[in-house]
C-alpha cells in the first residue's frame, strides 16, 4: 500500500463518521426537544413514541442508503 491509499482510507473513515453524526443530528433536530413526559397527555405520549420510532427507522434507512452507495 502506498501513502496515497492509506491517506484515502483514513479520509473515508473520518468522512463516514462525520456524515453519520450529521445525519443523526439532523434527524434529532427535526424532532425537537418536546415536553417532559409528566406534562403530556396519553395522546401526546403515543405521538411522541411514534415520532421516536420513525426517527429510528429514518436513521436506519439512512445507514442502509449510505452502505448501498459505497458498493
RAQUI-V293063 format. One record per pair of residues at least 12 apart in sequence whose ideal C-beta (glycine too) atoms are under 6 Angstrom apart, sorted by the first residue. I is the first residue (numbers start at 1). GAP is how many residues later the second one is. Records with the same first field share a line. If there is no record, write none. Layout:
# RAQUI-V293063
I = GAP, GAP
This chain:
# RAQUI-V293063
23 = 39
24 = 35
27 = 28, 31, 32
31 = 20, 24
34 = 14
